[in-house]
């Protein structure tokens, strides 16, 4: 079947056929039924978001969970809601799915306000952290459950479930009992069941949190590839920063029911909006400094009595207090014997050396007692990385690698 939604929202439309594995026979049947595989998708200039969250608030009694949340989600986007436990990210997911209702504000899906629509009438599906699989049913029957509830013809169920299981690489496990599967395999079953009805949006509530490290890394890659294959919108909830950075098209950083920043992984990591984002995503060395003087588009400040020239990216004024942030991987540590000129370098002492295989992490104590962190890629042929505990060193980063942030108490 070929279909598209709300064509009047789009311009400069390019048409293409997407068909699931071995689904050509289904494309010739019931062309007017949305339950057939294959669809026409639109690839250029989608002018309206798929989901719009407009000034949403959510409270339980006197406890505010979400406070004035506004957010747009694009067609075919992998969007991650990132934040610590209790920040409101899962609550927002439940509002989108219809399991909760906003105290105030509107939620739109495809231009339609869905505040009053129950979950089963929204074109979304949720994969829960617990997977919510039926332990007494086989893999096949778990995936087929929704289709049987809709009374889809038996032969169509066979084809669609087989196609879905192939997509998640479980075609050889269809008759297995759920209890016979590993955690990663159970997660794939949950995803196959979620996509069987081809919702516009797949909501994933920390689905990888119970997996071990190696399996979690593998599933991150598989999920991202599946999302690209289906050209489906994924909204993914996690508290794992590395997971968010590696999988997302955009990241929404939450903090106590507020959105701190929305941007690409590169944007939120390299140019955090504020001190919270800088500290929450990745490791960060933070210095509290003051603008000592201005020089063209730059400013001069002092750390440990050392004058540093920084790009004035925030148009800060003379005397302003600011935070200066440098990522550990942007810091270079030099042995005393390697350095002739020490201009722009901070003196320090090696307090700890942590070998991590691909990197060597260093803790360096500055004269003031402040601890900073450096991370250098390990090269067994580079004798410059042979540091010793309590060794006196020089610490440096290139001008422009620092990020200046508004001062917060």
N, C-alpha and C positions, 0 to 999 in steps of 0.2 A: 504494500500500500504506500502511496505517496501522500504526505500531508504536511501542512505548515500551519503555524498558529499566528493569528492576528497580523496578517500580511500588511495591513495598512500602517503598521508601526515601522516598516522597513523601507529602505530605498536602495537603489543600485543592487538589486538582488541577483546573486549568482546561484543557479540551481545545480544540485548534484544529487546523486543517488547514494545512500548509505545502506548497505544490507549486511545483516549479521551472517555468520557462517552458515552455508548450506540453506539459505532461506529463500532461494529463488522461486521455489515452488509456492511458497506462501505469498510472494509478491503478486502472483497471478490470481490469488483468491481474495474475495471480499475486499476489493480495492477501496471501498467506502468505509471500512471498519478500522478504527484506530488500533485494534488489537493485533494487526498483522505487522510483520517485521518489514524493515525498510522504511526510510522516510526521507522526505525532501528537506534538506536543511539549508539555512541561509548563511552565507559566508562573509558578506560585506556590509558594513555600515548599518549595524543594528542600532537604531537611533534611540531606543528606549531600554532601560534596564529590565531585566527579568523580574527582579525583586526590588522593592523600595520599602525601606523602613523610615517612617516619618515621625520624628519627635515622640518616640515610644518611651513610656515610663511603665515600670512594673514594681508593685509593692505588695507585700504580704503584711496586712495590718499596718503598723507604723514603720515597718522595716522596708526601706527602699532597696530594690535589687538592681534595677536599671533606671538610669536618669538621663532623659532627653537623648535617646539614641537615634541618630539619622544615618542611613547607610544605603547605598545602592549596590546591587549585585548584577553583574553582566551575564549575558548568555554565554554558555560554554566556559565559564570561569572556574578556576579552582581557588576559592576564597577560604582563608583560615582565620578562625576566631581564636586568638592567642591570649592567654592570661593565666594568673595563678588560680588555685582553687577558690571558689566563692566570689569570683569577680563578675559573674553574670553572663558568661558566654554560653553556658548550657541553657540558661533560662531563655536567652534570645533564640536559641535553636528550637526550643519548645514552643515559643510564640510563633515562629515561622511555620512549624509543623501543625499547629492548631491544638496541641495538648494543653496549652495555657493561653489565656487571653490578656492583652495589654490592659493595664489600668488606665492608660491614656495614650493617644497616638494611633496611627494607622499602619497597617501592613498591606502592601500591594503585591500581587503576583500577576504578571502579564497585564498590568494596567487595571486589574480588578481588586478592589478592597476585599480582603478575605477575613476581616475581623470576626464576622459572624458565621463563617464557613467551618464546619467540623472537619477533623483531619482527613476523613475518607473522601471528602470532596475537593481537597487541595491536591494539585498535581505534584506532590512531593512524597518522598519516602525516607524514613529514618533508619539508620543502622545504629543500634544502641551499643553501649560499651559491653553489655553482657551478651550481645548477639541475639538473645531472645529466640533461640531455636527450639523446635519441638523435639525433645529427646527420644520420644517413642516413634518418630517417623524417620524414614530413610532420607538421605541427601536429596534424592529426586523428589520425594513427597514434600519435603520442606520448601523446596523451590517452587513446586507446583501448587502449593496451598492456595495462594491468592487467585490463581487461574481457576482452580476447582470451585472456589467460592463464587466466581463470576460465571460458572457453568460454561466455560470455554470448551469447545469440542475436544474430545480425547486425542485425536490425531494431531491437533494443533498444540495441545499441551506437550505432547511428546517432542515435537519439533522445537518448540520454544524453550523448553527446559533443557534439552540437549544443547541448543545453541548457547544458552546462558552458562551452562556448566563448562562448555569449551572456552568461553571467554575468560573464565576464572581458573582454567586448567584443572578442572575436576571431572572431566568426562569419564574417567575410569573409576570414579568413586560413587556413582549414582545410587548403587544399592547398599552402600555402607550405612551403618547406623551412626548417628551423630556422636555417640559416645566412643566410637572407634577412630575418631578423627583427632588430629593435633589441633592446637589452638589456632595456628595459621590456616589450617584447612576449614575449621569452623567459621573463621572470619570470612573466608571466600564464599562459603555457603550463604552466610548472611548477606553478602554483597550480591550474589546471584539472585537471591530471593528479592532483594530490593530493586534490582534493575529489570526484573522480568516483565513488569508493566510499563517500562520505559517512562518513568516520571521525568518531568522537566528538571527537577532538582533532587539531588541526593544529599541528605543531611547525615553527617557522620559524627557521632558523639564519642570522641576518644576511642575509636575502635581498635587501636593498636597498643593501648596502654598495658594490657595483660600479657603481651608477647615478650619473649626474651630479646636481647639486643640484636642478634644476628637476624632473627626472623622478622623483627620489626623493621630493620633496614631493608630487607628484601621486599616486604609488603609495601613499604613506602614507594618503592620504584614501581611495583605492580599496580598500585592504586593510581598513581599518576598516569601510567601508560593506559590503563583502562579508561580513565577520564578522557584522555585524548582520543582514544578509539571511539568512544560513544558520543563525543562532542556534547557531553552532558555537564550541567552546572553542579559542582560539588561545593558544599559548605562544610568545612572540617573543623572540629573543635579539638584543641589540644593545649596542654601546658608546656609541651616540649618545644623549646625554641629551635633546636636543630631540625626537628621534624617540620616545623612551619617554614623554615628557611629553604629546605630542600624540595618541598612539594608545591608551594603556593605560587599562584600568579600575583596575588595580593594578600597582605596580612593586615588584620584589624587587631590592634593591641588594646586589650581591656585592662582596666584598673578600677576596682571598687565601683562597678556599675557605670563607668564612663569609658568613652573611647579616647585613648591618648594619641593614637596615630593610625592612619590608614596609608599603606603604600606597598610598593614592591619589596621583596626580600632585601634587595640591594639598598633600597631607599631607607628602610627602617633600621638596617644594620649600620650603614655608612653615614647616614645623616639623620640620627634620631631627633625627634621633635623636642624632647625634654630629658631631664635627668632620669626620670623613671624608665623611659624606653631604653636609654643608653645602658642602664644597669640591668634591666630585665633581659634584654636580648644580647647574649654573648657576654664575654668578660670585658671589663672596662677599667682603665685607670683614670680616676677623677681627681683633678686638682682644683682647689678653690683659689682663684686669682683675681687680680684687679687690673683694669686698663691703666697702664702707666703713662703711655703717650700714643699718639696717632701719627701714622706715616703713610700718606697717600691712601691706598685701599687696605692697608695693614694696620695692626696695632702691636704695641710692645708691652709685654708683661714680664713678671719675674717669678721663677720657681726656684726655691732653694738658693736665692740670691743670684741666679743666672738669668740674664736677659734673653728673652725669646721673641722672635718675630712671627706673628700669626696673621693669617688672612682674616680681615674683619668681616666675616660672613654675615653677622647679625647687625651690622651698623651700630656697634656699641660706641658709647661716648667715653670721653676721658673721665676716669674715676669709677666707672661702672664695675661692679662685682660680677663675675661670671664663673662658670664651670668650664674647665678645659678637659676634654676627654680624648684619650689615646687608647686604641685597642692594643692588646699585648703583641699581636703579630706585626704591628707597625713600629715596634720598639727594637732598636739594635743595641746590643751590649758589646762593648769593646774592652779588651784587656788593656792594661796601662801601656804595655809594650807596643801595642798596635797604633797608638795615637800620638801624633805630633802636635796638632792644634786641637784645643779643647773648647773652642768657642761654640756656644749653644749646647754643650754637653753637661749632664748632671753627674756629680760624683756619687758612687754608691758602693755597696758591699754585697756579695752573693750570700744570701741567707739559705737558699735551698735550690737543689737541682732535681728536676723530675723528668726522667726519661720516659717518653711515651711512644717510642718506636719511630714514627714519622716526624715527631717534633721533640724538642727539648724545652721544657718550661722552666723559667728561672724566677725566683723571688729575689728582689733586690731591695735592700734597705738604704734609704737616702739619709743624709746627715740629720735631718729633722726627726728621723724615726719612722717616717712614712714608708709603707711597703708598696712597691709597684711590681707588676707582673709583666714578663716578656716571654714570648713564644717564638722559637726559631726552628725552622725546618732542619731536621737532622741530616747531616752528610758525613758519612764515616771517613771521607777523604779530606774533610775540612778541619784542620787542626785548630781553627779559630773557635770552634765550638767546644773545645776542651777546657771547661771551667772547673774551678775548685771551690769548695766551701770557704767562706770568709775572704775570698779574693776581692781585692779592690778593683773596681771597674768604672768605666764611663758609660753613661746611658744617653741615647740620642734618638730622635726621630726627625724625619725630613719636615721642613716647614710646609704646611698645607695638609699634612696627614692628621693633624689634630682637628677636633670638632669643638666649636665654642657653643655653649648652651646658656640660656637665661639662668640667672642665679635663683636658687630655691633654698630657703632655710631648712 
